[in-house]
């Protein structure tokens, strides 16, 4: 588990660094996005990963890694939007956004650690393609919950699904790093 925590943090550091750089370039323009728009952005990234996994020919020179990072960062943006609500104009500076980013990643990592304990790190025996499929399944669930105006009868809410997508994407990136080494 200790190795998982270090690997998790290494992935998070890379995602966080990119988030900060994009905040410098664009500010918090993403704060105007409604949840379905963020969900669709994540869906596009997950679909592209699946296509990359199924097709040998590529026409854009970006691989799975950048798409998984996008899934993580867009999911964190969605969690922030759930907490703060949507605004008409960007309203967060980089420091404020990073505090919120770190807050939601801390909660999501704690969830991972609890599930990882109970499931015995089962994700280590999963294929990256299975993690991709689970992310797509979570996205379809989120879309259904959004279509139901956020109401569920017995299921987890949207936030839990975003957190699971973050963790699955981090697991996929850990697998990629192990394949590269």
PyMOL commands that set and color helices and strands:
alter all, ss='L'
color gray80, all
select helices_A, chain A and resi 2-26+29-32+35-54+64-84+94-119+122-125+128-147+158-180
alter helices_A, ss='H'
color red, helices_A
deselect
rebuild
show_as cartoon
